[in-house]
């Protein structure tokens, strides 16, 4: 049996992992938005950029909150 984990540290670990996942999705959205501009669908590109920035902010917030403890 493993040692019991304090509840606070488990939540911080989960927040850190979710923050990293959200940041990863944001990076993919931001990098791939260039292809929409290249194919003359700038509306989709702008929407993808906005969503990528919002997800990056949320991911950074979760990551920062998890590391502060």
PDB file with SEQRES, HELIX, SHEET and CRYST1 records, atoms N, CA, C and O in Angstrom:
SEQRES   1 A   69  UNK UNK UNK UNK UNK UNK UNK UNK UNK UNK UNK UNK UNK          
SEQRES   2 A   69  UNK UNK UNK UNK UNK UNK UNK UNK UNK UNK UNK UNK UNK          
SEQRES   3 A   69  UNK UNK UNK UNK UNK UNK UNK UNK UNK UNK UNK UNK UNK          
SEQRES   4 A   69  UNK UNK UNK UNK UNK UNK UNK UNK UNK UNK UNK UNK UNK          
SEQRES   5 A   69  UNK UNK UNK UNK UNK UNK UNK UNK UNK UNK UNK UNK UNK          
SEQRES   6 A   69  UNK UNK UNK UNK                                              
HELIX    1 AA1 UNK A    7  UNK A   38  1                                  32    
HELIX    2 AA2 UNK A   42  UNK A   68  1                                  27    
CRYST1    1.000    1.000    1.000  90.00  90.00  90.00 P 1           1          
ATOM      1  N   UNK A   1       0.831  -1.185   0.000  1.00  0.00           N  
ATOM      2  CA  UNK A   1       0.000   0.000   0.000  1.00  0.00           C  
ATOM      3  C   UNK A   1       0.871   1.243   0.000  1.00  0.00           C  
ATOM      4  O   UNK A   1       1.925   1.281   0.635  1.00  0.00           O  
ATOM      5  N   UNK A   2       0.428   2.233  -0.704  1.00  0.00           N  
ATOM      6  CA  UNK A   2       1.183   3.481  -0.740  1.00  0.00           C  
ATOM      7  C   UNK A   2       0.770   4.378   0.417  1.00  0.00           C  
ATOM      8  O   UNK A   2      -0.300   4.216   1.003  1.00  0.00           O  
ATOM      9  N   UNK A   3       1.634   5.315   0.725  1.00  0.00           N  
ATOM     10  CA  UNK A   3       1.361   6.254   1.816  1.00  0.00           C  
ATOM     11  C   UNK A   3       0.242   7.203   1.405  1.00  0.00           C  
ATOM     12  O   UNK A   3       0.143   7.573   0.235  1.00  0.00           O  
ATOM     13  N   UNK A   4      -0.596   7.598   2.349  1.00  0.00           N  
ATOM     14  CA  UNK A   4      -1.676   8.537   2.004  1.00  0.00           C  
ATOM     15  C   UNK A   4      -1.120   9.889   1.580  1.00  0.00           C  
ATOM     16  O   UNK A   4      -0.144  10.387   2.140  1.00  0.00           O  
ATOM     17  N   UNK A   5      -1.761  10.459   0.589  1.00  0.00           N  
ATOM     18  CA  UNK A   5      -1.337  11.754   0.056  1.00  0.00           C  
ATOM     19  C   UNK A   5      -2.202  12.839   0.680  1.00  0.00           C  
ATOM     20  O   UNK A   5      -3.427  12.719   0.693  1.00  0.00           O  
ATOM     21  N   UNK A   6      -1.578  13.907   1.202  1.00  0.00           N  
ATOM     22  CA  UNK A   6      -2.388  15.003   1.740  1.00  0.00           C  
ATOM     23  C   UNK A   6      -3.280  15.591   0.655  1.00  0.00           C  
ATOM     24  O   UNK A   6      -2.849  15.719  -0.491  1.00  0.00           O  
ATOM     25  N   UNK A   7      -4.526  15.955   0.996  1.00  0.00           N  
ATOM     26  CA  UNK A   7      -5.467  16.429  -0.020  1.00  0.00           C  
ATOM     27  C   UNK A   7      -4.986  17.653  -0.783  1.00  0.00           C  
ATOM     28  O   UNK A   7      -5.254  17.768  -1.978  1.00  0.00           O  
ATOM     29  N   UNK A   8      -4.288  18.561  -0.133  1.00  0.00           N  
ATOM     30  CA  UNK A   8      -3.844  19.780  -0.807  1.00  0.00           C  
ATOM     31  C   UNK A   8      -2.853  19.517  -1.920  1.00  0.00           C  
ATOM     32  O   UNK A   8      -2.930  20.142  -2.978  1.00  0.00           O  
ATOM     33  N   UNK A   9      -1.916  18.593  -1.697  1.00  0.00           N  
ATOM     34  CA  UNK A   9      -0.893  18.339  -2.707  1.00  0.00           C  
ATOM     35  C   UNK A   9      -1.477  17.613  -3.921  1.00  0.00           C  
ATOM     36  O   UNK A   9      -1.021  17.818  -5.045  1.00  0.00           O  
ATOM     37  N   UNK A  10      -2.478  16.772  -3.695  1.00  0.00           N  
ATOM     38  CA  UNK A  10      -3.084  16.070  -4.824  1.00  0.00           C  
ATOM     39  C   UNK A  10      -3.825  17.054  -5.724  1.00  0.00           C  
ATOM     40  O   UNK A  10      -3.761  16.946  -6.949  1.00  0.00           O  
ATOM     41  N   UNK A  11      -4.525  18.012  -5.124  1.00  0.00           N  
ATOM     42  CA  UNK A  11      -5.222  19.017  -5.913  1.00  0.00           C  
ATOM     43  C   UNK A  11      -4.236  19.894  -6.670  1.00  0.00           C  
ATOM     44  O   UNK A  11      -4.493  20.262  -7.816  1.00  0.00           O  
ATOM     45  N   UNK A  12      -3.116  20.233  -6.048  1.00  0.00           N  
ATOM     46  CA  UNK A  12      -2.108  21.058  -6.716  1.00  0.00           C  
ATOM     47  C   UNK A  12      -1.507  20.306  -7.899  1.00  0.00           C  
ATOM     48  O   UNK A  12      -1.268  20.890  -8.956  1.00  0.00           O  
ATOM     49  N   UNK A  13      -1.267  19.017  -7.717  1.00  0.00           N  
ATOM     50  CA  UNK A  13      -0.713  18.224  -8.818  1.00  0.00           C  
ATOM     51  C   UNK A  13      -1.706  18.152  -9.973  1.00  0.00           C  
ATOM     52  O   UNK A  13      -1.329  18.281 -11.138  1.00  0.00           O  
ATOM     53  N   UNK A  14      -2.968  17.947  -9.642  1.00  0.00           N  
ATOM     54  CA  UNK A  14      -4.000  17.877 -10.679  1.00  0.00           C  
ATOM     55  C   UNK A  14      -4.124  19.215 -11.400  1.00  0.00           C  
ATOM     56  O   UNK A  14      -4.241  19.248 -12.625  1.00  0.00           O  
ATOM     57  N   UNK A  15      -4.099  20.325 -10.650  1.00  0.00           N  
ATOM     58  CA  UNK A  15      -4.181  21.644 -11.282  1.00  0.00           C  
ATOM     59  C   UNK A  15      -2.987  21.887 -12.197  1.00  0.00           C  
ATOM     60  O   UNK A  15      -3.126  22.470 -13.272  1.00  0.00           O  
ATOM     61  N   UNK A  16      -1.814  21.436 -11.764  1.00  0.00           N  
ATOM     62  CA  UNK A  16      -0.618  21.614 -12.595  1.00  0.00           C  
ATOM     63  C   UNK A  16      -0.742  20.824 -13.892  1.00  0.00           C  
ATOM     64  O   UNK A  16      -0.414  21.330 -14.965  1.00  0.00           O  
ATOM     65  N   UNK A  17      -1.213  19.590 -13.793  1.00  0.00           N  
ATOM     66  CA  UNK A  17      -1.357  18.769 -14.994  1.00  0.00           C  
ATOM     67  C   UNK A  17      -2.427  19.318 -15.936  1.00  0.00           C  
ATOM     68  O   UNK A  17      -2.234  19.339 -17.151  1.00  0.00           O  
ATOM     69  N   UNK A  18      -3.543  19.758 -15.383  1.00  0.00           N  
ATOM     70  CA  UNK A  18      -4.594  20.346 -16.222  1.00  0.00           C  
ATOM     71  C   UNK A  18      -4.098  21.641 -16.845  1.00  0.00           C  
ATOM     72  O   UNK A  18      -4.382  21.919 -18.010  1.00  0.00           O  
ATOM     73  N   UNK A  19      -3.356  22.439 -16.076  1.00  0.00           N  
ATOM     74  CA  UNK A  19      -2.791  23.674 -16.616  1.00  0.00           C  
ATOM     75  C   UNK A  19      -1.847  23.408 -17.775  1.00  0.00           C  
ATOM     76  O   UNK A  19      -1.882  24.110 -18.786  1.00  0.00           O  
ATOM     77  N   UNK A  20      -1.001  22.390 -17.630  1.00  0.00           N  
ATOM     78  CA  UNK A  20      -0.088  22.043 -18.719  1.00  0.00           C  
ATOM     79  C   UNK A  20      -0.842  21.532 -19.947  1.00  0.00           C  
ATOM     80  O   UNK A  20      -0.473  21.842 -21.079  1.00  0.00           O  
ATOM     81  N   UNK A  21      -1.894  20.753 -19.721  1.00  0.00           N  
ATOM     82  CA  UNK A  21      -2.705  20.265 -20.841  1.00  0.00           C  
ATOM     83  C   UNK A  21      -3.365  21.425 -21.584  1.00  0.00           C  
ATOM     84  O   UNK A  21      -3.345  21.473 -22.814  1.00  0.00           O  
ATOM     85  N   UNK A  22      -3.947  22.352 -20.838  1.00  0.00           N  
ATOM     86  CA  UNK A  22      -4.614  23.500 -21.460  1.00  0.00           C  
ATOM     87  C   UNK A  22      -3.596  24.369 -22.192  1.00  0.00           C  
ATOM     88  O   UNK A  22      -3.883  24.875 -23.276  1.00  0.00           O  
ATOM     89  N   UNK A  23      -2.404  24.548 -21.609  1.00  0.00           N  
ATOM     90  CA  UNK A  23      -1.360  25.307 -22.306  1.00  0.00           C  
ATOM     91  C   UNK A  23      -0.932  24.609 -23.594  1.00  0.00           C  
ATOM     92  O   UNK A  23      -0.678  25.271 -24.601  1.00  0.00           O  
ATOM     93  N   UNK A  24      -0.852  23.299 -23.571  1.00  0.00           N  
ATOM     94  CA  UNK A  24      -0.498  22.557 -24.779  1.00  0.00           C  
ATOM     95  C   UNK A  24      -1.528  22.717 -25.883  1.00  0.00           C  
ATOM     96  O   UNK A  24      -1.178  22.893 -27.050  1.00  0.00           O  
ATOM     97  N   UNK A  25      -2.796  22.655 -25.512  1.00  0.00           N  
ATOM     98  CA  UNK A  25      -3.863  22.861 -26.501  1.00  0.00           C  
ATOM     99  C   UNK A  25      -3.796  24.282 -27.050  1.00  0.00           C  
ATOM    100  O   UNK A  25      -3.995  24.500 -28.245  1.00  0.00           O  
ATOM    101  N   UNK A  26      -3.516  25.247 -26.176  1.00  0.00           N  
ATOM    102  CA  UNK A  26      -3.414  26.642 -26.619  1.00  0.00           C  
ATOM    103  C   UNK A  26      -2.277  26.821 -27.616  1.00  0.00           C  
ATOM    104  O   UNK A  26      -2.427  27.534 -28.608  1.00  0.00           O  
ATOM    105  N   UNK A  27      -1.152  26.184 -27.362  1.00  0.00           N  
ATOM    106  CA  UNK A  27      -0.012  26.299 -28.285  1.00  0.00           C  
ATOM    107  C   UNK A  27      -0.365  25.706 -29.646  1.00  0.00           C  
ATOM    108  O   UNK A  27      -0.044  26.291 -30.681  1.00  0.00           O  
ATOM    109  N   UNK A  28      -1.019  24.556 -29.649  1.00  0.00           N  
ATOM    110  CA  UNK A  28      -1.417  23.935 -30.918  1.00  0.00           C  
ATOM    111  C   UNK A  28      -2.374  24.851 -31.682  1.00  0.00           C  
ATOM    112  O   UNK A  28      -2.236  25.021 -32.893  1.00  0.00           O  
ATOM    113  N   UNK A  29      -3.341  25.439 -30.979  1.00  0.00           N  
ATOM    114  CA  UNK A  29      -4.280  26.346 -31.643  1.00  0.00           C  
ATOM    115  C   UNK A  29      -3.571  27.574 -32.202  1.00  0.00           C  
ATOM    116  O   UNK A  29      -3.850  27.998 -33.323  1.00  0.00           O  
ATOM    117  N   UNK A  30      -2.662  28.141 -31.430  1.00  0.00           N  
ATOM    118  CA  UNK A  30      -1.968  29.344 -31.884  1.00  0.00           C  
ATOM    119  C   UNK A  30      -1.066  29.056 -33.082  1.00  0.00           C  
ATOM    120  O   UNK A  30      -1.010  29.845 -34.025  1.00  0.00           O  
ATOM    121  N   UNK A  31      -0.370  27.941 -33.045  1.00  0.00           N  
ATOM    122  CA  UNK A  31       0.545  27.614 -34.144  1.00  0.00           C  
ATOM    123  C   UNK A  31      -0.225  27.240 -35.411  1.00  0.00           C  
ATOM    124  O   UNK A  31       0.168  27.629 -36.511  1.00  0.00           O  
ATOM    125  N   UNK A  32      -1.309  26.495 -35.263  1.00  0.00           N  
ATOM    126  CA  UNK A  32      -2.035  26.040 -36.450  1.00  0.00           C  
ATOM    127  C   UNK A  32      -2.968  27.101 -37.025  1.00  0.00           C  
ATOM    128  O   UNK A  32      -3.508  26.911 -38.114  1.00  0.00           O  
ATOM    129  N   UNK A  33      -3.168  28.204 -36.325  1.00  0.00           N  
ATOM    130  CA  UNK A  33      -4.055  29.248 -36.855  1.00  0.00           C  
ATOM    131  C   UNK A  33      -3.483  29.895 -38.115  1.00  0.00           C  
ATOM    132  O   UNK A  33      -4.223  30.486 -38.902  1.00  0.00           O  
ATOM    133  N   UNK A  34      -2.186  29.785 -38.305  1.00  0.00           N  
ATOM    134  CA  UNK A  34      -1.550  30.360 -39.493  1.00  0.00           C  
ATOM    135  C   UNK A  34      -2.119  29.743 -40.764  1.00  0.00           C  
ATOM    136  O   UNK A  34      -2.256  30.423 -41.781  1.00  0.00           O  
ATOM    137  N   UNK A  35      -2.448  28.456 -40.707  1.00  0.00           N  
ATOM    138  CA  UNK A  35      -2.956  27.789 -41.910  1.00  0.00           C  
ATOM    139  C   UNK A  35      -4.310  28.353 -42.345  1.00  0.00           C  
ATOM    140  O   UNK A  35      -4.617  28.345 -43.537  1.00  0.00           O  
ATOM    141  N   UNK A  36      -5.118  28.838 -41.416  1.00  0.00           N  
ATOM    142  CA  UNK A  36      -6.401  29.428 -41.783  1.00  0.00           C  
ATOM    143  C   UNK A  36      -6.204  30.755 -42.508  1.00  0.00           C  
ATOM    144  O   UNK A  36      -6.927  31.065 -43.454  1.00  0.00           O  
ATOM    145  N   UNK A  37      -5.230  31.529 -42.064  1.00  0.00           N  
ATOM    146  CA  UNK A  37      -4.954  32.794 -42.748  1.00  0.00           C  
ATOM    147  C   UNK A  37      -4.392  32.540 -44.145  1.00  0.00           C  
ATOM    148  O   UNK A  37      -4.675  33.290 -45.079  1.00  0.00           O  
ATOM    149  N   UNK A  38      -3.599  31.487 -44.284  1.00  0.00           N  
ATOM    150  CA  UNK A  38      -3.016  31.168 -45.585  1.00  0.00           C  
ATOM    151  C   UNK A  38      -4.073  30.685 -46.574  1.00  0.00           C  
ATOM    152  O   UNK A  38      -3.898  30.845 -47.782  1.00  0.00           O  
ATOM    153  N   UNK A  39      -5.158  30.101 -46.089  1.00  0.00           N  
ATOM    154  CA  UNK A  39      -6.204  29.602 -46.984  1.00  0.00           C  
ATOM    155  C   UNK A  39      -7.360  30.589 -47.124  1.00  0.00           C  
ATOM    156  O   UNK A  39      -8.471  30.197 -47.482  1.00  0.00           O  
ATOM    157  N   UNK A  40      -7.108  31.856 -46.845  1.00  0.00           N  
ATOM    158  CA  UNK A  40      -8.093  32.939 -47.008  1.00  0.00           C  
ATOM    159  C   UNK A  40      -9.363  32.731 -46.182  1.00  0.00           C  
ATOM    160  O   UNK A  40     -10.451  33.123 -46.602  1.00  0.00           O  
ATOM    161  N   UNK A  41      -9.224  32.131 -45.042  1.00  0.00           N  
ATOM    162  CA  UNK A  41     -10.345  31.997 -44.104  1.00  0.00           C  
ATOM    163  C   UNK A  41      -9.943  32.681 -42.797  1.00  0.00           C  
ATOM    164  O   UNK A  41      -9.792  32.048 -41.752  1.00  0.00           O  
ATOM    165  N   UNK A  42      -9.779  33.996 -42.902  1.00  0.00           N  
ATOM    166  CA  UNK A  42      -9.244  34.737 -41.764  1.00  0.00           C  
ATOM    167  C   UNK A  42     -10.206  34.779 -40.579  1.00  0.00           C  
ATOM    168  O   UNK A  42      -9.762  34.933 -39.441  1.00  0.00           O  
ATOM    169  N   UNK A  43     -11.510  34.645 -40.817  1.00  0.00           N  
ATOM    170  CA  UNK A  43     -12.465  34.626 -39.704  1.00  0.00           C  
ATOM    171  C   UNK A  43     -12.219  33.456 -38.767  1.00  0.00           C  
ATOM    172  O   UNK A  43     -12.252  33.602 -37.545  1.00  0.00           O  
ATOM    173  N   UNK A  44     -11.974  32.293 -39.357  1.00  0.00           N  
ATOM    174  CA  UNK A  44     -11.678  31.109 -38.553  1.00  0.00           C  
ATOM    175  C   UNK A  44     -10.334  31.283 -37.852  1.00  0.00           C  
ATOM    176  O   UNK A  44     -10.172  30.883 -36.699  1.00  0.00           O  
ATOM    177  N   UNK A  45      -9.376  31.880 -38.550  1.00  0.00           N  
ATOM    178  CA  UNK A  45      -8.064  32.115 -37.955  1.00  0.00           C  
ATOM    179  C   UNK A  45      -8.126  33.044 -36.758  1.00  0.00           C  
ATOM    180  O   UNK A  45      -7.473  32.805 -35.742  1.00  0.00           O  
ATOM    181  N   UNK A  46      -8.914  34.105 -36.879  1.00  0.00           N  
ATOM    182  CA  UNK A  46      -9.057  35.043 -35.760  1.00  0.00           C  
ATOM    183  C   UNK A  46      -9.741  34.353 -34.580  1.00  0.00           C  
ATOM    184  O   UNK A  46      -9.324  34.517 -33.434  1.00  0.00           O  
ATOM    185  N   UNK A  47     -10.788  33.585 -34.863  1.00  0.00           N  
ATOM    186  CA  UNK A  47     -11.464  32.849 -33.795  1.00  0.00           C  
ATOM    187  C   UNK A  47     -10.541  31.875 -33.091  1.00  0.00           C  
ATOM    188  O   UNK A  47     -10.582  31.733 -31.869  1.00  0.00           O  
ATOM    189  N   UNK A  48      -9.713  31.210 -33.869  1.00  0.00           N  
ATOM    190  CA  UNK A  48      -8.773  30.257 -33.294  1.00  0.00           C  
ATOM    191  C   UNK A  48      -7.710  30.975 -32.474  1.00  0.00           C  
ATOM    192  O   UNK A  48      -7.297  30.479 -31.425  1.00  0.00           O  
ATOM    193  N   UNK A  49      -7.264  32.134 -32.938  1.00  0.00           N  
ATOM    194  CA  UNK A  49      -6.308  32.922 -32.162  1.00  0.00           C  
ATOM    195  C   UNK A  49      -6.902  33.372 -30.831  1.00  0.00           C  
ATOM    196  O   UNK A  49      -6.249  33.287 -29.791  1.00  0.00           O  
ATOM    197  N   UNK A  50      -8.135  33.846 -30.869  1.00  0.00           N  
ATOM    198  CA  UNK A  50      -8.788  34.303 -29.636  1.00  0.00           C  
ATOM    199  C   UNK A  50      -8.931  33.144 -28.654  1.00  0.00           C  
ATOM    200  O   UNK A  50      -8.622  33.286 -27.471  1.00  0.00           O  
ATOM    201  N   UNK A  51      -9.397  32.002 -29.143  1.00  0.00           N  
ATOM    202  CA  UNK A  51      -9.548  30.837 -28.277  1.00  0.00           C  
ATOM    203  C   UNK A  51      -8.194  30.381 -27.725  1.00  0.00           C  
ATOM    204  O   UNK A  51      -8.095  29.998 -26.559  1.00  0.00           O  
ATOM    205  N   UNK A  52      -7.159  30.422 -28.557  1.00  0.00           N  
ATOM    206  CA  UNK A  52      -5.827  30.045 -28.100  1.00  0.00           C  
ATOM    207  C   UNK A  52      -5.305  30.956 -27.011  1.00  0.00           C  
ATOM    208  O   UNK A  52      -4.693  30.491 -26.049  1.00  0.00           O  
ATOM    209  N   UNK A  53      -5.542  32.257 -27.153  1.00  0.00           N  
ATOM    210  CA  UNK A  53      -5.091  33.210 -26.134  1.00  0.00           C  
ATOM    211  C   UNK A  53      -5.860  33.000 -24.831  1.00  0.00           C  
ATOM    212  O   UNK A  53      -5.272  33.028 -23.750  1.00  0.00           O  
ATOM    213  N   UNK A  54      -7.163  32.791 -24.933  1.00  0.00           N  
ATOM    214  CA  UNK A  54      -7.973  32.558 -23.724  1.00  0.00           C  
ATOM    215  C   UNK A  54      -7.505  31.290 -23.005  1.00  0.00           C  
ATOM    216  O   UNK A  54      -7.352  31.286 -21.784  1.00  0.00           O  
ATOM    217  N   UNK A  55      -7.281  30.227 -23.760  1.00  0.00           N  
ATOM    218  CA  UNK A  55      -6.811  28.990 -23.143  1.00  0.00           C  
ATOM    219  C   UNK A  55      -5.414  29.146 -22.551  1.00  0.00           C  
ATOM    220  O   UNK A  55      -5.112  28.551 -21.517  1.00  0.00           O  
ATOM    221  N   UNK A  56      -4.563  29.937 -23.193  1.00  0.00           N  
ATOM    222  CA  UNK A  56      -3.229  30.177 -22.647  1.00  0.00           C  
ATOM    223  C   UNK A  56      -3.309  30.913 -21.314  1.00  0.00           C  
ATOM    224  O   UNK A  56      -2.560  30.607 -20.387  1.00  0.00           O  
ATOM    225  N   UNK A  57      -4.206  31.872 -21.219  1.00  0.00           N  
ATOM    226  CA  UNK A  57      -4.373  32.612 -19.961  1.00  0.00           C  
ATOM    227  C   UNK A  57      -4.900  31.684 -18.867  1.00  0.00           C  
ATOM    228  O   UNK A  57      -4.413  31.714 -17.737  1.00  0.00           O  
ATOM    229  N   UNK A  58      -5.890  30.864 -19.201  1.00  0.00           N  
ATOM    230  CA  UNK A  58      -6.451  29.934 -18.212  1.00  0.00           C  
ATOM    231  C   UNK A  58      -5.394  28.920 -17.774  1.00  0.00           C  
ATOM    232  O   UNK A  58      -5.259  28.636 -16.583  1.00  0.00           O  
ATOM    233  N   UNK A  59      -4.653  28.380 -18.727  1.00  0.00           N  
ATOM    234  CA  UNK A  59      -3.607  27.416 -18.390  1.00  0.00           C  
ATOM    235  C   UNK A  59      -2.515  28.021 -17.538  1.00  0.00           C  
ATOM    236  O   UNK A  59      -2.045  27.391 -16.591  1.00  0.00           O  
ATOM    237  N   UNK A  60      -2.102  29.243 -17.863  1.00  0.00           N  
ATOM    238  CA  UNK A  60      -1.081  29.916 -17.058  1.00  0.00           C  
ATOM    239  C   UNK A  60      -1.594  30.195 -15.651  1.00  0.00           C  
ATOM    240  O   UNK A  60      -0.849  30.069 -14.679  1.00  0.00           O  
ATOM    241  N   UNK A  61      -2.863  30.573 -15.540  1.00  0.00           N  
ATOM    242  CA  UNK A  61      -3.452  30.821 -14.223  1.00  0.00           C  
ATOM    243  C   UNK A  61      -3.453  29.547 -13.380  1.00  0.00           C  
ATOM    244  O   UNK A  61      -3.061  29.573 -12.213  1.00  0.00           O  
ATOM    245  N   UNK A  62      -3.893  28.434 -13.969  1.00  0.00           N  
ATOM    246  CA  UNK A  62      -3.921  27.174 -13.228  1.00  0.00           C  
ATOM    247  C   UNK A  62      -2.521  26.723 -12.834  1.00  0.00           C  
ATOM    248  O   UNK A  62      -2.307  26.247 -11.719  1.00  0.00           O  
ATOM    249  N   UNK A  63      -1.581  26.873 -13.740  1.00  0.00           N  
ATOM    250  CA  UNK A  63      -0.211  26.469 -13.458  1.00  0.00           C  
ATOM    251  C   UNK A  63       0.396  27.322 -12.355  1.00  0.00           C  
ATOM    252  O   UNK A  63       1.078  26.806 -11.469  1.00  0.00           O  
ATOM    253  N   UNK A  64       0.152  28.614 -12.407  1.00  0.00           N  
ATOM    254  CA  UNK A  64       0.690  29.515 -11.383  1.00  0.00           C  
ATOM    255  C   UNK A  64       0.044  29.245 -10.028  1.00  0.00           C  
ATOM    256  O   UNK A  64       0.722  29.257  -9.000  1.00  0.00           O  
ATOM    257  N   UNK A  65      -1.268  29.001 -10.026  1.00  0.00           N  
ATOM    258  CA  UNK A  65      -1.973  28.721  -8.775  1.00  0.00           C  
ATOM    259  C   UNK A  65      -1.496  27.411  -8.156  1.00  0.00           C  
ATOM    260  O   UNK A  65      -1.408  27.293  -6.934  1.00  0.00           O  
ATOM    261  N   UNK A  66      -1.188  26.429  -9.000  1.00  0.00           N  
ATOM    262  CA  UNK A  66      -0.734  25.136  -8.486  1.00  0.00           C  
ATOM    263  C   UNK A  66       0.672  25.223  -7.915  1.00  0.00           C  
ATOM    264  O   UNK A  66       0.980  24.545  -6.935  1.00  0.00           O  
ATOM    265  N   UNK A  67       1.525  26.041  -8.506  1.00  0.00           N  
ATOM    266  CA  UNK A  67       2.900  26.126  -8.021  1.00  0.00           C  
ATOM    267  C   UNK A  67       3.028  27.007  -6.788  1.00  0.00           C  
ATOM    268  O   UNK A  67       3.987  26.865  -6.030  1.00  0.00           O  
ATOM    269  N   UNK A  68       2.093  27.904  -6.575  1.00  0.00           N  
ATOM    270  CA  UNK A  68       2.138  28.742  -5.374  1.00  0.00           C  
ATOM    271  C   UNK A  68       1.729  27.975  -4.130  1.00  0.00           C  
ATOM    272  O   UNK A  68       2.134  28.319  -3.019  1.00  0.00           O  
ATOM    273  N   UNK A  69       0.933  26.943  -4.315  1.00  0.00           N  
ATOM    274  CA  UNK A  69       0.542  26.112  -3.188  1.00  0.00           C  
ATOM    275  C   UNK A  69      -0.488  26.745  -2.382  1.00  0.00           C  
ATOM    276  O   UNK A  69      -0.932  26.172  -1.387  1.00  0.00           O  
TER     277      UNK A  69                                                      
END                                                                             
